Amino acid sequence: FMNVEIINRGSQTFSGVRFGMNMAFKIGSSNDDLAGCDTTLNIFYAYNGDDLDGYPGISIFYGDQPPAQGALFLNQPMTAHSAFVNNGFPSNDEPSAEDQINGTMNGLPFTQTGYPSHFRYPGGAFTEDAAGNAPGPQYSVGSIGPYTLGPGDTLCIDIAFPYANATSGGALASIGALKTRAHSLHGWYDDQHFACLSQIEPPSGITEKDAGHFALYPNPTNGGITLERAEHGEQALVQVHSMSGSLVLQEDWRASATRIDLDISRLPAGIYAVEVRTQEGVQVRRLVKQ
């Protein structure tokens, strides 16, 4: 997973702001790869061009039943996708940087679908394998936007990088497995209620239907934080983990208490995961320590 925050620290308003993720996909032996995307899942990906991954002179490969690898936008809609083969030297087929992030070719949308599209291989009948394209090292750009960023505005982007390997059915079956995993990731992400530097005041209107969930504030913080739930509940264990996975703080949350205060002033600045563990499961919030 990756989080990117773009903050306009100046006084000027910017329009037409786009963000693109450039992926040099390599499925084992990368010389036989193809690319694609699924606009309904906000994912772009690469997969093997045939059912046997391998290439003469290359010692790293998957062999039979190769996987698929993707980049998945979790909280923003993907609005463009471009893909091209890069063999390590300039190619006439390589789009400009502007074309790559806008999903265009020479400034114009793709037309292979029969209508203007900013997605080069959007799926269905419009895939690289259906088009009969020659496989090769795939470079793909999936992008979001455009946005308008005023002074002080923040653009928050959460991205996952799912991988899937079907047990049978060939390379195309791994694409199906990847999309299934992407769908599950979207469901998991939506249940977490991650905030992006926005929850700086205690939330209002906490109701009984929120029981089992918790609010965390202030976020970001440079000292203490408060965890609050709608009503007292079962005994819980609060754990704070660094992005490397290390446990840096742990406290018990009494069943009779609706809130708990934690002092994190001694922790280094950075991003942390705050987990509340009960017998019913685990709830996670993202915390920024300034």
C-alpha angles and dihedrals in degrees: 000000000000134000122202123188120191111193125188102221094173135078097248125095114229122205129191093034113170133180122206132187112212112206125189094199117202117184100190102289097026096198092083101047133123131196138222146149143216113220093193091060097035091235134131122190151164129234139176117282092225138014095266118062113209144097134200111270094014116112098186113075142124098230114197121022101013121200134236127236127203147180113223127197106216105184105019131057116248107236102177142023130186129177135183140166118254117189094180097274134075115286132196087224094059110107123225118259089258092052092047095054095039097046094239141120117225088347095305130103119255114268104190090105092061092253133059110283136172090207115083097196107017096167136248108073091349103078132121093247091049090049090052093235118171111254121240145138103322125220113185135180121198114186144184134207155357097224137169114232116195125190109301094009120140127210109203120197125185116190133182127197106211124187127194136181118192115215093226143356099074133260095321091056088061089059089057090049090049092053091049089053091047090053090051091048091054090052093048093047094050090053093056097063092211115195125213109214089300108102101084100138131054108270118248130219099039106175137185091264087067092059110127090035127084139207123224125204151213096025117200098033140169097200133007131009133200126217115201135182131189096252140349113288141157126333110280138192117223116205129180116203130188119231088261089061097252118145106237102167137017132182137167117241109211117229091233094054124088093194142029130195122216128193110217097160091117095054117100118254112271145087122308138181116232112203128190110198123197134156088267094058144274129306118196133198129183115235130195116207112198 
